Amino acid sequence: MANPHIDAHHRLVIAHVAPTPPCHPTEPSSYAVVVSDLEHFADRVHVGGLLVVDDAGNDLEIKGRGDSNSGFGDYKGWPDVSRAVLDVLGPDPRFEHVLAYQCMRVWRRVRQ
């Protein structure tokens, strides 16, 4: 499981949910690991709090991506992380997507 930063009031959860060794992001089990982490962290965020997920921008078309001046090039994150975010947080009525920056996504908890 990832090591999150959770503030004292559970208003901000920053978690790097990408699978870590021995689970490589190209292995079939990596998707399940990310889903498990997202479900765990989502339950810990209070209403009004934010869940920040890195490496989750594969489905996004971002203007300027690929620009060598951006420092990010064409990096979009890991496909399993992106897919897990859409599968877990996308249909979850407790969360709304509020921001995408490069390969990072931010979701706000809007209800219990």
The first five atom37 places (N, CA, C, CB, O) and aatype in JSON, in Angstrom:
{
  "aatype": [12, 0, 2, 14, 8, 9, 3, 0, 8, 8, 1, 10, 19, 9, 0, 8, 19, 0, 14, 16, 14, 14, 4, 8, 14, 16, 6, 14, 15, 15, 18, 0, 19, 19, 19, 15, 3, 10, 6, 8, 13, 0, 3, 1, 19, 8, 19, 7, 7, 10, 10, 19, 19, 3, 3, 0, 7, 2, 3, 10, 6, 9, 11, 7, 1, 7, 3, 15, 2, 15, 7, 13, 7, 3, 18, 11, 7, 17, 14, 3, 19, 15, 1, 0, 19, 10, 3, 19, 10, 7, 14, 3, 14, 1, 13, 6, 8, 19, 10, 0, 18, 5, 4, 12, 1, 19, 17, 1, 1, 19, 1, 5],
  "atom_mask": [
    [1, 1, 1, 1, 1],
    [1, 1, 1, 1, 1],
    [1, 1, 1, 1, 1],
    [1, 1, 1, 1, 1],
    [1, 1, 1, 1, 1],
    [1, 1, 1, 1, 1],
    [1, 1, 1, 1, 1],
    [1, 1, 1, 1, 1],
    [1, 1, 1, 1, 1],
    [1, 1, 1, 1, 1],
    [1, 1, 1, 1, 1],
    [1, 1, 1, 1, 1],
    [1, 1, 1, 1, 1],
    [1, 1, 1, 1, 1],
    [1, 1, 1, 1, 1],
    [1, 1, 1, 1, 1],
    [1, 1, 1, 1, 1],
    [1, 1, 1, 1, 1],
    [1, 1, 1, 1, 1],
    [1, 1, 1, 1, 1],
    [1, 1, 1, 1, 1],
    [1, 1, 1, 1, 1],
    [1, 1, 1, 1, 1],
    [1, 1, 1, 1, 1],
    [1, 1, 1, 1, 1],
    [1, 1, 1, 1, 1],
    [1, 1, 1, 1, 1],
    [1, 1, 1, 1, 1],
    [1, 1, 1, 1, 1],
    [1, 1, 1, 1, 1],
    [1, 1, 1, 1, 1],
    [1, 1, 1, 1, 1],
    [1, 1, 1, 1, 1],
    [1, 1, 1, 1, 1],
    [1, 1, 1, 1, 1],
    [1, 1, 1, 1, 1],
    [1, 1, 1, 1, 1],
    [1, 1, 1, 1, 1],
    [1, 1, 1, 1, 1],
    [1, 1, 1, 1, 1],
    [1, 1, 1, 1, 1],
    [1, 1, 1, 1, 1],
    [1, 1, 1, 1, 1],
    [1, 1, 1, 1, 1],
    [1, 1, 1, 1, 1],
    [1, 1, 1, 1, 1],
    [1, 1, 1, 1, 1],
    [1, 1, 1, 0, 1],
    [1, 1, 1, 0, 1],
    [1, 1, 1, 1, 1],
    [1, 1, 1, 1, 1],
    [1, 1, 1, 1, 1],
    [1, 1, 1, 1, 1],
    [1, 1, 1, 1, 1],
    [1, 1, 1, 1, 1],
    [1, 1, 1, 1, 1],
    [1, 1, 1, 0, 1],
    [1, 1, 1, 1, 1],
    [1, 1, 1, 1, 1],
    [1, 1, 1, 1, 1],
    [1, 1, 1, 1, 1],
    [1, 1, 1, 1, 1],
    [1, 1, 1, 1, 1],
    [1, 1, 1, 0, 1],
    [1, 1, 1, 1, 1],
    [1, 1, 1, 0, 1],
    [1, 1, 1, 1, 1],
    [1, 1, 1, 1, 1],
    [1, 1, 1, 1, 1],
    [1, 1, 1, 1, 1],
    [1, 1, 1, 0, 1],
    [1, 1, 1, 1, 1],
    [1, 1, 1, 0, 1],
    [1, 1, 1, 1, 1],
    [1, 1, 1, 1, 1],
    [1, 1, 1, 1, 1],
    [1, 1, 1, 0, 1],
    [1, 1, 1, 1, 1],
    [1, 1, 1, 1, 1],
    [1, 1, 1, 1, 1],
    [1, 1, 1, 1, 1],
    [1, 1, 1, 1, 1],
    [1, 1, 1, 1, 1],
    [1, 1, 1, 1, 1],
    [1, 1, 1, 1, 1],
    [1, 1, 1, 1, 1],
    [1, 1, 1, 1, 1],
    [1, 1, 1, 1, 1],
    [1, 1, 1, 1, 1],
    [1, 1, 1, 0, 1],
    [1, 1, 1, 1, 1],
    [1, 1, 1, 1, 1],
    [1, 1, 1, 1, 1],
    [1, 1, 1, 1, 1],
    [1, 1, 1, 1, 1],
    [1, 1, 1, 1, 1],
    [1, 1, 1, 1, 1],
    [1, 1, 1, 1, 1],
    [1, 1, 1, 1, 1],
    [1, 1, 1, 1, 1],
    [1, 1, 1, 1, 1],
    [1, 1, 1, 1, 1],
    [1, 1, 1, 1, 1],
    [1, 1, 1, 1, 1],
    [1, 1, 1, 1, 1],
    [1, 1, 1, 1, 1],
    [1, 1, 1, 1, 1],
    [1, 1, 1, 1, 1],
    [1, 1, 1, 1, 1],
    [1, 1, 1, 1, 1],
    [1, 1, 1, 1, 1],
    [1, 1, 1, 1, 1]
  ],
  "atom_positions": [
    [[0.84, -1.17, 0.0], [0.0, 0.0, 0.0], [0.89, 1.24, 0.0], [-0.96, 0.0, 1.22], [1.97, 1.24, 0.59]],
    [[0.44, 2.26, -0.65], [1.18, 3.52, -0.74], [1.23, 4.19, 0.62], [0.54, 4.46, -1.78], [0.42, 3.9, 1.51]],
    [[2.18, 5.09, 0.78], [2.3, 5.86, 2.01], [1.71, 7.24, 1.78], [3.79, 5.97, 2.47], [2.35, 8.07, 1.13]],
    [[0.53, 7.5, 2.29], [-0.12, 8.79, 2.02], [0.31, 9.87, 3.0], [-1.62, 8.64, 2.07], [0.84, 9.58, 4.08]],
    [[0.08, 11.11, 2.6], [0.13, 12.23, 3.54], [-1.32, 12.58, 3.82], [0.96, 13.47, 2.96], [-2.07, 12.9, 2.89]],
    [[-1.72, 12.53, 5.07], [-3.09, 12.88, 5.44], [-3.01, 13.93, 6.53], [-3.91, 11.63, 5.92], [-2.41, 13.7, 7.58]],
    [[-3.61, 15.1, 6.29], [-3.55, 16.13, 7.32], [-4.44, 15.77, 8.5], [-3.96, 17.5, 6.74], [-5.22, 14.83, 8.43]],
    [[-4.3, 16.52, 9.57], [-4.99, 16.19, 10.83], [-6.5, 16.15, 10.71], [-4.61, 17.17, 11.88], [-7.15, 15.47, 11.5]],
    [[-7.07, 16.86, 9.75], [-8.52, 16.92, 9.61], [-9.03, 16.09, 8.44], [-8.96, 18.35, 9.45], [-10.2, 16.19, 8.06]],
    [[-8.15, 15.27, 7.86], [-8.52, 14.43, 6.71], [-9.08, 15.25, 5.56], [-9.53, 13.37, 7.14], [-10.0, 14.81, 4.86]],
    [[-8.53, 16.44, 5.37], [-9.01, 17.31, 4.3], [-8.14, 17.17, 3.05], [-9.02, 18.76, 4.76], [-8.57, 17.56, 1.96]],
    [[-6.95, 16.62, 3.19], [-6.07, 16.48, 2.03], [-5.34, 15.14, 2.13], [-5.06, 17.65, 1.95], [-4.61, 14.89, 3.09]],
    [[-5.55, 14.32, 1.15], [-4.85, 13.04, 1.08], [-4.02, 13.07, -0.2], [-5.84, 11.82, 1.11], [-4.56, 13.17, -1.3]],
    [[-2.72, 12.97, -0.04], [-1.84, 12.89, -1.19], [-1.21, 11.51, -1.16], [-0.75, 14.03, -1.19], [-0.46, 11.18, -0.24]],
    [[-1.52, 10.73, -2.15], [-1.04, 9.36, -2.16], [-0.43, 9.02, -3.5], [-2.17, 8.39, -1.84], [-1.01, 9.3, -4.55]],
    [[0.73, 8.43, -3.46], [1.32, 7.92, -4.69], [0.87, 6.47, -4.76], [2.91, 8.08, -4.72], [1.5, 5.59, -4.17]],
    [[-0.2, 6.22, -5.49], [-0.83, 4.91, -5.49], [-0.24, 3.97, -6.53], [-2.29, 5.05, -5.73], [-0.68, 2.82, -6.65]],
    [[0.75, 4.44, -7.27], [1.36, 3.56, -8.26], [1.99, 2.37, -7.56], [2.41, 4.32, -9.1], [2.6, 2.53, -6.5]],
    [[1.86, 1.21, -8.14], [2.41, 0.0, -7.52], [3.92, 0.1, -7.35], [2.06, -1.24, -8.34], [4.61, 0.67, -8.19]],
    [[4.4, -0.44, -6.27], [5.83, -0.45, -6.0], [6.34, -1.88, -6.06], [6.14, 0.19, -4.62], [5.54, -2.81, -5.97]],
    [[7.64, -2.08, -6.2], [8.18, -3.44, -6.27], [7.69, -4.25, -5.09], [9.72, -3.43, -6.3], [7.56, -3.7, -4.0]],
    [[7.42, -5.55, -5.27], [7.7, -6.32, -6.48], [6.61, -6.23, -7.55], [7.91, -7.75, -6.12], [6.66, -6.98, -8.52]],
    [[5.66, -5.36, -7.4], [4.56, -5.25, -8.36], [4.93, -4.2, -9.41], [3.22, -4.88, -7.65], [4.8, -3.0, -9.15]],
    [[5.38, -4.63, -10.55], [5.78, -3.72, -11.63], [4.54, -3.23, -12.36], [6.76, -4.41, -12.62], [3.59, -3.99, -12.5]],
    [[4.53, -1.95, -12.83], [3.31, -1.41, -13.45], [2.85, -2.13, -14.71], [3.53, 0.01, -13.77], [1.72, -1.91, -15.16]],
    [[3.68, -2.97, -15.29], [3.23, -3.71, -16.48], [2.67, -5.07, -16.13], [4.37, -3.86, -17.46], [2.18, -5.78, -17.01]],
    [[2.73, -5.47, -14.87], [2.19, -6.76, -14.46], [0.68, -6.67, -14.29], [2.85, -7.24, -13.15], [0.16, -5.62, -13.9]],
    [[-0.02, -7.75, -14.58], [-1.49, -7.73, -14.46], [-1.98, -7.37, -13.06], [-2.05, -9.08, -14.84], [-3.07, -6.82, -12.92]],
    [[-1.19, -7.67, -12.03], [-1.64, -7.42, -10.66], [-1.56, -5.94, -10.28], [-0.82, -8.24, -9.7], [-2.12, -5.55, -9.25]],
    [[-0.88, -5.11, -11.07], [-0.71, -3.71, -10.68], [-2.04, -2.97, -10.63], [0.23, -3.01, -11.64], [-2.25, -2.13, -9.76]],
    [[-2.95, -3.26, -11.55], [-4.26, -2.62, -11.56], [-4.99, -2.9, -10.24], [-5.1, -3.1, -12.76], [-5.56, -1.99, -9.64]],
    [[-4.97, -4.13, -9.8], [-5.66, -4.52, -8.56], [-5.05, -3.81, -7.35], [-5.59, -6.04, -8.36], [-5.78, -3.42, -6.43]],
    [[-3.74, -3.63, -7.34], [-3.08, -2.94, -6.24], [-3.54, -1.48, -6.19], [-1.54, -3.02, -6.38], [-3.84, -0.95, -5.12]],
    [[-3.59, -0.83, -7.35], [-4.0, 0.57, -7.4], [-5.46, 0.72, -6.99], [-3.79, 1.14, -8.81], [-5.8, 1.64, -6.25]],
    [[-6.33, -0.17, -7.47], [-7.74, -0.13, -7.07], [-7.87, -0.26, -5.56], [-8.54, -1.25, -7.78], [-8.63, 0.47, -4.93]],
    [[-7.14, -1.19, -4.99], [-7.2, -1.39, -3.54], [-6.75, -0.13, -2.79], [-6.32, -2.58, -3.14], [-7.39, 0.27, -1.82]],
    [[-5.66, 0.49, -3.24], [-5.18, 1.71, -2.6], [-6.21, 2.84, -2.73], [-3.85, 2.14, -3.21], [-6.48, 3.54, -1.75]],
    [[-6.77, 3.01, -3.9], [-7.76, 4.08, -4.1], [-8.98, 3.89, -3.22], [-8.19, 4.14, -5.57], [-9.47, 4.84, -2.62]],
    [[-9.47, 2.66, -3.14], [-10.64, 2.4, -2.29], [-10.32, 2.7, -0.82], [-11.1, 0.93, -2.45], [-11.14, 3.26, -0.1]],
    [[-9.13, 2.33, -0.4], [-8.72, 2.58, 0.99], [-8.62, 4.08, 1.26], [-7.37, 1.9, 1.28], [-9.16, 4.57, 2.25]],
    [[-7.93, 4.81, 0.39], [-7.73, 6.24, 0.6], [-9.03, 7.03, 0.45], [-6.68, 6.78, -0.37], [-9.26, 7.99, 1.18]],
    [[-9.88, 6.63, -0.47], [-11.15, 7.35, -0.69], [-11.99, 7.34, 0.59], [-11.94, 6.71, -1.85], [-12.65, 8.33, 0.9]],
    [[-11.97, 6.25, 1.31], [-12.74, 6.15, 2.55], [-12.19, 7.05, 3.65], [-12.77, 4.71, 3.03], [-12.91, 7.37, 4.6]],
    [[-10.93, 7.45, 3.55], [-10.29, 8.26, 4.59], [-10.45, 9.76, 4.38], [-8.83, 7.92, 4.67], [-10.12, 10.54, 5.27]],
    [[-10.95, 10.17, 3.22], [-11.1, 11.59, 2.92], [-12.46, 12.07, 3.44], [-10.96, 11.86, 1.39], [-13.49, 11.47, 3.13]],
    [[-12.46, 13.14, 4.21], [-13.71, 13.72, 4.7], [-14.36, 14.58, 3.63], [-13.47, 14.54, 5.97], [-13.69, 14.99, 2.67]],
    [[-15.63, 14.86, 3.78], [-16.34, 15.74, 2.84], [-15.62, 17.09, 2.78], [-17.84, 15.93, 3.27], [-15.29, 17.68, 3.8]],
    [[-15.39, 17.55, 1.55], [-14.65, 18.79, 1.33], [-13.16, 18.56, 1.14], [0.0, 0.0, 0.0], [-12.45, 19.46, 0.69]],
    [[-12.69, 17.37, 1.47], [-11.27, 17.05, 1.34], [-10.91, 16.67, -0.08], [0.0, 0.0, 0.0], [-11.77, 16.43, -0.92]],
    [[-9.61, 16.62, -0.34], [-9.1, 16.34, -1.68], [-8.31, 15.05, -1.69], [-8.24, 17.5, -2.18], [-7.62, 14.72, -0.72]],
    [[-8.42, 14.33, -2.78], [-7.61, 13.15, -3.03], [-6.79, 13.44, -4.27], [-8.5, 11.84, -3.21], [-7.35, 13.63, -5.36]],
    [[-5.48, 13.49, -4.12], [-4.57, 13.81, -5.21], [-3.9, 12.53, -5.67], [-3.52, 14.87, -4.78], [-3.3, 11.81, -4.88]],
    [[-4.01, 12.24, -6.97], [-3.45, 11.01, -7.52], [-2.47, 11.36, -8.63], [-4.58, 10.06, -8.05], [-2.83, 12.05, -9.58]],
    [[-1.25, 10.9, -8.5], [-0.22, 11.12, -9.5], [-0.21, 9.98, -10.51], [1.16, 11.27, -8.83], [-0.74, 8.9, -10.25]],
    [[0.39, 10.21, -11.66], [0.56, 9.2, -12.72], [-0.76, 8.71, -13.27], [1.35, 8.03, -12.18], [-0.88, 7.54, -13.64]],
    [[-1.77, 9.58, -13.34], [-3.11, 9.15, -13.73], [-3.69, 9.93, -14.91], [-4.04, 9.28, -12.56], [-4.9, 10.15, -14.96]],
    [[-2.84, 10.35, -15.85], [-3.34, 11.2, -16.92], [-3.36, 10.59, -18.3], [0.0, 0.0, 0.0], [-3.4, 11.32, -19.29]],
    [[-3.35, 9.27, -18.4], [-3.3, 8.63, -19.72], [-4.51, 8.94, -20.59], [-3.19, 7.15, -19.55], [-4.39, 8.95, -21.81]],
    [[-5.65, 9.2, -20.0], [-6.86, 9.44, -20.77], [-7.05, 10.92, -21.11], [-8.06, 8.94, -20.0], [-8.02, 11.27, -21.79]],
    [[-6.16, 11.78, -20.64], [-6.34, 13.21, -20.81], [-5.6, 13.73, -22.05], [-5.86, 13.95, -19.57], [-4.5, 13.28, -22.37]],
    [[-6.22, 14.68, -22.72], [-5.56, 15.42, -23.79], [-5.18, 16.77, -23.2], [-6.49, 15.56, -25.08], [-6.05, 17.62, -22.97]],
    [[-3.92, 16.96, -22.95], [-3.46, 18.17, -22.28], [-2.7, 19.03, -23.27], [-2.59, 17.83, -21.05], [-1.72, 18.59, -23.87]],
    [[-3.14, 20.27, -23.42], [-2.47, 21.22, -24.31], [-1.05, 21.45, -23.82], [-3.25, 22.56, -24.39], [-0.81, 21.68, -22.64]],
    [[-0.12, 21.37, -24.74], [1.28, 21.59, -24.39], [2.02, 20.33, -24.04], [0.0, 0.0, 0.0], [3.25, 20.36, -23.91]],
    [[1.32, 19.22, -23.88], [2.01, 17.97, -23.58], [2.91, 17.65, -24.76], [1.0, 16.8, -23.31], [2.51, 17.77, -25.92]],
    [[4.11, 17.26, -24.47], [5.08, 16.98, -25.51], [6.0, 18.17, -25.76], [0.0, 0.0, 0.0], [6.98, 18.05, -26.49]],
    [[5.68, 19.3, -25.15], [6.52, 20.48, -25.27], [7.78, 20.26, -24.43], [5.74, 21.77, -24.82], [7.69, 20.03, -23.23]],
    [[8.93, 20.34, -25.06], [10.18, 20.08, -24.34], [10.42, 21.11, -23.23], [11.35, 20.08, -25.3], [11.19, 20.84, -22.31]],
    [[9.78, 22.26, -23.3], [9.95, 23.28, -22.26], [9.14, 22.96, -21.0], [9.54, 24.64, -22.79], [9.37, 23.57, -19.95]],
    [[8.19, 22.02, -21.1], [7.34, 21.73, -19.94], [8.06, 20.91, -18.89], [6.09, 21.01, -20.39], [7.69, 20.93, -17.72]],
    [[9.1, 20.19, -19.3], [9.8, 19.32, -18.37], [9.17, 17.96, -18.23], [0.0, 0.0, 0.0], [9.75, 17.07, -17.61]],
    [[7.99, 17.77, -18.81], [7.3, 16.5, -18.7], [7.33, 15.7, -20.0], [5.87, 16.72, -18.27], [7.12, 14.49, -19.98]],
    [[7.57, 16.36, -21.11], [7.56, 15.65, -22.38], [6.21, 15.02, -22.62], [0.0, 0.0, 0.0], [5.17, 15.64, -22.39]],
    [[6.21, 13.78, -23.09], [4.96, 13.07, -23.39], [4.51, 12.17, -22.25], [5.14, 12.25, -24.64], [3.6, 11.36, -22.45]],
    [[5.11, 12.28, -21.08], [4.75, 11.4, -19.97], [3.31, 11.65, -19.53], [5.7, 11.6, -18.8], [2.93, 12.78, -19.24]],
    [[2.52, 10.58, -19.49], [1.11, 10.68, -19.1], [0.82, 9.91, -17.82], [0.23, 10.17, -20.23], [-0.3, 9.98, -17.3]],
    [[1.77, 9.19, -17.32], [1.52, 8.35, -16.15], [1.47, 6.9, -16.54], [0.0, 0.0, 0.0], [1.91, 6.52, -17.63]],
    [[0.93, 6.08, -15.66], [0.83, 4.65, -15.9], [-0.59, 4.3, -16.3], [1.25, 3.85, -14.65], [-1.54, 4.74, -15.67]],
    [[-0.75, 3.51, -17.35], [-2.09, 3.13, -17.81], [-2.94, 2.48, -16.72], [-1.99, 2.2, -18.98], [-4.13, 2.77, -16.61]],
    [[-2.34, 1.6, -15.91], [-3.13, 0.95, -14.85], [-3.61, 1.94, -13.81], [-2.31, -0.13, -14.18], [-4.71, 1.79, -13.28]],
    [[-2.8, 2.95, -13.5], [-3.23, 3.97, -12.53], [-4.36, 4.8, -13.12], [-2.03, 4.88, -12.12], [-5.37, 5.05, -12.46]],
    [[-4.19, 5.22, -14.36], [-5.23, 6.02, -15.02], [-6.55, 5.26, -15.09], [-4.78, 6.42, -16.43], [-7.61, 5.81, -14.78]],
    [[-6.47, 4.0, -15.49], [-7.7, 3.19, -15.61], [-8.34, 2.96, -14.25], [-7.38, 1.84, -16.27], [-9.57, 3.02, -14.12]],
    [[-7.53, 2.7, -13.23], [-8.08, 2.47, -11.89], [-8.76, 3.73, -11.35], [-6.96, 2.04, -10.93], [-9.82, 3.63, -10.72]],
    [[-8.17, 4.89, -11.6], [-8.78, 6.15, -11.14], [-10.15, 6.33, -11.79], [-7.86, 7.36, -11.47], [-11.11, 6.69, -11.12]],
    [[-10.23, 6.09, -13.09], [-11.51, 6.23, -13.78], [-12.53, 5.19, -13.31], [-11.31, 6.12, -15.3], [-13.71, 5.5, -13.19]],
    [[-12.07, 3.98, -13.04], [-12.97, 2.9, -12.62], [-13.45, 3.07, -11.18], [-12.29, 1.57, -12.77], [-14.59, 2.72, -10.87]],
    [[-12.59, 3.59, -10.3], [-12.94, 3.71, -8.88], [-13.58, 5.06, -8.56], [-11.7, 3.5, -8.01], [-14.66, 5.11, -7.99]],
    [[-12.91, 6.15, -8.93], [-13.4, 7.47, -8.55], [-14.39, 8.05, -9.56], [-12.24, 8.42, -8.39], [-15.27, 8.82, -9.18]],
    [[-14.26, 7.68, -10.83], [-15.16, 8.2, -11.85], [-16.63, 8.0, -11.54], [0.0, 0.0, 0.0], [-17.4, 8.96, -11.57]],
    [[-17.06, 6.77, -11.24], [-18.48, 6.53, -10.96], [-18.88, 6.74, -9.49], [-18.83, 5.14, -11.37], [-20.05, 6.61, -9.16]],
    [[-17.93, 7.06, -8.63], [-18.22, 7.2, -7.2], [-18.92, 8.54, -6.95], [-16.91, 7.1, -6.36], [-18.32, 9.6, -7.15]],
    [[-20.19, 8.52, -6.52], [-20.94, 9.77, -6.33], [-20.4, 10.63, -5.19], [-22.4, 9.45, -6.07], [-20.81, 11.78, -5.04]],
    [[-19.5, 10.09, -4.38], [-18.92, 10.86, -3.28], [-17.84, 11.83, -3.76], [-18.32, 9.92, -2.24], [-17.47, 12.74, -3.03]],
    [[-17.35, 11.64, -4.99], [-16.22, 12.44, -5.48], [-16.54, 13.14, -6.79], [-15.0, 11.56, -5.66], [-17.32, 12.64, -7.61]],
    [[-15.92, 14.32, -6.98], [-15.97, 15.01, -8.25], [-14.54, 15.35, -8.66], [-16.86, 16.3, -8.17], [-13.71, 15.71, -7.83]],
    [[-14.28, 15.22, -9.95], [-12.96, 15.56, -10.48], [-12.89, 17.08, -10.59], [-12.69, 14.87, -11.87], [-13.75, 17.7, -11.21]],
    [[-11.84, 17.68, -9.99], [-11.76, 19.14, -9.98], [-10.56, 19.7, -10.73], [-11.73, 19.62, -8.58], [-10.56, 20.87, -11.11]],
    [[-9.53, 18.89, -10.94], [-8.32, 19.44, -11.55], [-7.45, 18.33, -12.13], [-7.54, 20.24, -10.53], [-7.32, 17.25, -11.56]],
    [[-6.87, 18.64, -13.28], [-5.84, 17.77, -13.86], [-4.67, 18.67, -14.24], [-6.37, 16.96, -15.11], [-4.85, 19.69, -14.9]],
    [[-3.48, 18.28, -13.82], [-2.28, 19.01, -14.19], [-1.23, 17.99, -14.6], [-1.77, 19.93, -13.02], [-0.81, 17.15, -13.8]],
    [[-0.8, 18.06, -15.87], [0.11, 17.07, -16.43], [-0.47, 15.68, -16.18], [1.55, 17.21, -15.81], [-1.54, 15.36, -16.7]],
    [[0.2, 14.85, -15.38], [-0.32, 13.49, -15.14], [-0.96, 13.37, -13.76], [0.81, 12.47, -15.28], [-1.25, 12.25, -13.32]],
    [[-1.19, 14.48, -13.08], [-1.78, 14.47, -11.74], [-3.27, 14.81, -11.82], [-1.05, 15.45, -10.81], [-3.67, 15.7, -12.57]],
    [[-4.07, 14.1, -11.03], [-5.51, 14.35, -10.97], [-5.9, 14.67, -9.53], [-6.32, 13.12, -11.49], [-5.34, 14.13, -8.59]],
    [[-6.88, 15.58, -9.38], [-7.36, 15.96, -8.06], [-8.87, 15.73, -8.03], [-7.01, 17.44, -7.72], [-9.6, 16.17, -8.92]],
    [[-9.32, 15.03, -6.98], [-10.75, 14.72, -6.78], [-11.16, 15.29, -5.43], [-11.02, 13.18, -6.84], [-10.41, 15.19, -4.46]],
    [[-12.37, 15.89, -5.36], [-12.9, 16.44, -4.12], [-14.04, 15.54, -3.64], [-13.4, 17.92, -4.31], [-14.89, 15.11, -4.42]],
    [[-14.03, 15.27, -2.34], [-15.14, 14.51, -1.77], [-16.28, 15.48, -1.5], [-14.72, 13.76, -0.45], [-16.11, 16.45, -0.77]],
    [[-17.44, 15.21, -2.11], [-18.58, 16.14, -2.03], [-19.72, 15.61, -1.16], [-19.09, 16.43, -3.42], [-20.65, 16.36, -0.84]],
    [[-19.67, 14.34, -0.78], [-20.73, 13.79, 0.09], [-20.23, 12.56, 0.82], [-21.99, 13.44, -0.73], [-19.21, 11.96, 0.46]],
    [[-20.99, 12.2, 1.86], [-20.63, 11.01, 2.65], [-20.74, 9.77, 1.87], [-21.48, 10.9, 3.87], [-20.47, 8.69, 2.39]]
  ]
}
